[in-house]
Amino acid sequence: MESYINSNLENRGMVSIIIPVYNGEKHIKRCLDSICQQTYKNLEVIVVDDGSTDNTHSVCESVSNLDNRIRVIAQPNSGVSAARKAGTEAALGEYVVFVDADDYCLQDYVETMVLSMSPNVQVSCAVLSVNEDEEYYSWNTFVSELLMNRIMWAMHHKIYRRDVLAGALDIERDFIIAEDLLANLVVGKNVGQGLVRKIKCSGYVYVDNPESVTHTRIFSYEYENKLINKVFSVVGDCIEEFSLELWYFKLRCVRGLVFHNAKIPNYKCLIAELRQEWKDSRFEIGVSDKCVLLFRNQRVAHVLLHMLGIFHNILR
């Protein structure tokens, strides 16, 4: 990896690292230490303490006393999107990188992300990928890939030009799952004539936290239906352009409900509707999706999905 003094990094803009944290006293110091040790030095770190009730704030303050690039903002508990928004509004950098407090970064992570924002091409956002080849996306391809779940939804694993985040974090607090998808769909529309670049990078270390919202969520039809409606609303006047992708997103939501045996009202009618759209589009889908579409009995589909999961684990 090229070092920071390499001419490729001369005159590159400041990066604002934004870290929302709630009751993260066990992990936040590791996270901050990894940021302070980055090879790219032209950065600021904004920690947004989202109403923590443990020692998170004092830990953050103690680390900030050792590095004047760190600022700590405290706010009443308002949720991760509001915390990210507060950090973005306080940011001074040309670029914004989000890091979750549970996670940490290898030393060259920020440098790699900054290098991806090519000065010769109008790159508005870059998405890291561990195994895939590098490529460029237009805004509509980026949105399509998000809806098809071919790009990770998370706000971390990405670097943004600060201007493309306008309005992206104005998300109601009750969206606690897939709020990153909603934000990135807005980013995609904000990209406009710019490009999104996919790059190879393994410098972000995700730490699986069993206490996270993702692991403790309870699947419900009410939430998934609200999320589907919100996604349609965010896509807005481009619904026709992304009709296939939106159909597939809806199918994935239903599949998640079936897998977790959540009660779905009017299940047979819903499946009949999704199945008809599938026949009309002739879109190629996987075996698990077919289990949902081909069996109008929810219990049968649930059992089949679990059997597929067992076979997959055996063969892996």
Secondary structure, 3 states (H helix, E strand, C coil): CCCCCCHHHCCCCCEEEEEEECCCCCCHHHHHHHHHCCCCCCEEEEEEEECCCCCHHHHHHHHHCCCCCEEEEEECCCCHHHHHHHHHHHCCCCEEEECCCCCEECCCHHHHHHHHCCCCCCEEEEEEECCCCCEEECHHHHHHHHHCCCCCCCCCCEEEEHHHHCCCCCCCCCCCCCHHHHHHHHHHHHHCCCEEEEEECCCEECCCCCCCHHHHCCCCHHHHHHHHHHHHHHHHHHCCCCHHHHHHHHHHHHHHHHHCCCCCCCHHHHHHHHHHHHHHHCCCCCHHHHHHHHCCCHHHHHHHHHHHHHHHHHHC
